[in-house]
Amino acid sequence: MTKITMRLLAVAAAGLLATACQTTTPQERRARDENTCASYGFRRGTDAFATCLQRIELDRRAEARAFRYGNDVFLRGPYYWY
């Protein structure tokens, strides 16, 4: 392998390691969701603010469900080889 190829592989590996270490705690996610609802103009402590938080969470769960169902081999039905 050439030096350039080795350097590219090293940079790619470092990038993968850096992204693998990023996790969001529930507290960080809640703070981010609260900031999102506040940026929409909802005031903290109101019913509208709580509804906004709820809708964000429901949307997150729906996306997770869609991802699971889209990647589940058994739910897609039989696959025939021709």
C-alpha positions in Angstrom: 0.0 0.0 0.0 1.1 3.5 -0.7 1.6 6.1 2.0 -1.4 8.1 0.8 -3.6 5.0 1.1 -2.4 4.3 4.6 -3.0 7.9 5.6 -6.5 7.8 4.2 -7.2 4.6 6.1 -5.8 6.1 9.3 -8.0 9.2 8.9 -11.1 7.1 8.2 -10.4 4.9 11.2 -10.0 7.9 13.5 -13.2 9.4 12.2 -15.1 6.2 12.8 -13.7 6.1 16.4 -14.6 9.7 17.0 -18.2 9.2 15.9 -18.6 5.9 17.8 -17.9 7.7 21.1 -20.7 10.2 20.7 -23.7 9.2 22.8 -26.6 11.4 24.0 -27.8 11.0 27.5 -31.5 11.3 28.3 -30.8 14.6 30.1 -29.0 16.0 27.1 -31.8 14.8 24.7 -34.5 16.4 27.0 -32.5 19.7 27.1 -32.2 19.7 23.3 -35.9 19.0 23.0 -36.8 21.8 25.4 -34.6 24.2 23.5 -36.3 23.2 20.3 -39.8 23.8 21.7 -38.6 27.1 23.1 -37.3 28.1 19.7 -40.7 27.5 18.3 -42.1 30.1 20.7 -43.6 27.9 23.3 -43.1 29.0 26.9 -41.9 26.6 29.5 -44.5 25.4 32.0 -47.4 25.7 29.6 -49.6 22.9 28.1 -48.4 23.8 24.6 -44.8 23.3 25.7 -45.6 19.9 27.1 -47.5 19.0 23.9 -44.5 20.0 21.9 -42.2 17.8 23.9 -44.6 14.9 23.6 -44.8 15.3 19.9 -41.1 15.3 19.5 -40.8 12.1 21.6 -43.7 10.4 19.6 -41.9 11.4 16.4 -38.7 9.9 17.6 -40.4 6.6 18.6 -42.2 6.5 15.2 -38.9 6.9 13.4 -37.3 4.1 15.5 -40.3 1.8 14.7 -40.1 2.6 11.0 -36.4 1.8 11.0 -36.9 -1.5 12.9 -39.7 -2.6 10.6 -37.8 -1.5 7.5 -34.8 -3.6 8.5 -36.6 -6.7 9.8 -36.2 -9.6 7.4 -39.1 -11.5 8.7 -41.6 -8.7 8.3 -40.8 -8.0 4.6 -42.2 -11.4 3.4 -40.5 -14.1 1.4 -37.7 -13.3 -1.0 -37.6 -15.5 -4.0 -34.4 -16.0 -6.1 -34.9 -16.1 -9.8 
